[in-house]
Each structure stands twice: as structure tokens, then as C-alpha cells.
Amino acid sequence: MVNARALSATKEARDLRVAWVRILPPALWQESLRVTRSVALGRAAEPGPLPKKNMSRGVSTGGPMIKVKRVYEPATKDDGFRLLVDRLWPRGLSKDRAKVDLWMREISPSTELRSWYSHDPEKWEAFRERYARELEPRKDLLDRVRDIERARGTVTLLFSSKEVRYNNAEALKTILGPRGK
């Protein structure tokens, strides 16, 4: 006879796998599946080690890294996981040409904050602070980016602004921590 708790744990694990299968490599979502089943069945689960990064696919083993790049620039192998962090899709750019792995519009600054900032370099510091405050209640989004970074090695935050130094992707890179280059 099948235990009802085990069936529920399997369903939860399947839902988790479906949610993460597009972002994480198979080794990581399989690990998540194992941990979820163990926890649901009341057993302690220690997460296993992260999978080794594959050098043949161009992924750096020098540790996780966050980079920033304009979405209009051509994609390269060094980009790793390409993450678009703008609220609006870039003008005149098809999804095929953009080569975006994930579009996280919910992590971008609010419309009000973007309008206030208007890429004025004198407002840059205040913009970064306000943007960080906007993201405080949304730690789950920052954790998601960090999870992708750990899983894929390199994450490139993509933006569409013509302003290369003072944009939301640079601010987000700063908010995420000092590891980016």
C-alpha cells in the first residue's frame, strides 16, 4: 500500500522540478527533487555538492560571476546565463536575436523610480539606494539570481538603455554583491 504522505511529497517534488527545469541544470533540479522528497517524508536531507562546471561548454571555473551587458550587443559564450532585467522588452529586438535565457521584469525598478531617475548621473547614488529599498521585500528575486549564478557560473545581466554606466543592471549588480566583474 502506498503512503499518502509519499504521494504528496512526490507531487510537490514534481511541481518543484517543473518550476526550475528551465533555469537550473538537471543535476541541480534532481538534487532539489531529492531534498524535497526527504523533507516531505520527515527525513533530514543534507544537500549534496554542486555539480562541477563543464569547461567544454565555455563556463568559467573561476567561481560565480555577474557581468553586465547591453542586450543589443551580440551574445558570446562568455555571457553564460543571459538574464534580461528590464521591465519593457527592448525596442526592435526579436527574441531570437536577443538570445535571452530568462526575462525577469519583476526585478526591474518600478515605473515611478525609472521615471524619476531618467538616467540623470547626478541622481545615480539616490537611484541605487531607492532601487535597493524597492528590492528589500523581494529577497526571493535576488536569491533566484544568486541560485542561477551558483548553478551556471556566469550570469550576464542584460539592459537596453543607451546609458552604459548608470543603468538598472549596474545597480542590480551592486545590490547582489561584490562578486561580479
Long-range contacts (C-beta under 8 A, 24 or more apart in sequence): 5-40, 5-41, 5-42, 6-40, 6-41, 8-40, 9-36, 9-37, 9-39, 9-40, 9-41, 10-37, 12-36, 12-40, 13-37, 13-40, 22-102, 23-102, 23-144, 23-147, 23-148, 23-151, 24-147, 24-148, 24-151, 25-51, 25-151, 25-152, 27-51, 28-151, 50-150, 50-151, 53-153, 59-152, 59-153, 59-154, 60-153, 60-154, 61-153, 63-153, 63-179, 64-149, 64-150, 64-153, 64-154, 64-155, 64-179, 65-149, 65-153, 65-154, 65-155, 65-179, 65-180, 65-181, 66-145, 66-149, 66-154, 66-155, 66-156, 66-157, 66-173, 66-176, 66-177, 66-179, 66-180, 66-181, 67-154, 67-155, 67-156, 67-157, 67-180, 67-181, 68-156, 68-157, 68-159, 68-167, 68-169, 68-170, 68-173, 68-180, 69-156, 69-157, 69-158, 69-159, 70-158, 70-159, 70-160, 70-161, 70-164, 71-98, 71-100, 71-158, 71-159, 71-160, 72-160, 75-99, 78-154, 79-154, 79-156, 80-152, 80-153, 80-154, 80-155, 80-156, 81-148, 81-149, 81-152, 81-154, 81-155, 81-156, 82-156, 82-158, 83-145, 83-148, 83-155, 83-156, 83-157, 83-158, 84-158, 84-159, 85-157, 85-158, 85-159, 85-168, 85-169, 85-172, 86-158, 86-159, 86-160, 86-161, 86-168, 87-111, 87-114, 88-160, 90-160, 91-160, 93-160, 98-158, 100-158, 102-148, 104-141, 104-144, 104-145, 106-138, 106-141, 107-135, 107-138, 107-141, 107-142, 107-145, 107-172, 108-168, 109-134, 109-168, 109-171, 110-134, 114-168, 119-161, 119-163, 119-166, 119-167, 121-165, 121-166, 124-166, 127-166, 127-171, 128-171, 128-174, 128-175, 131-168, 131-171, 131-172, 131-175, 132-171, 132-175, 135-175, 142-175, 142-176, 145-172, 145-176, 146-176, 149-176, 149-179
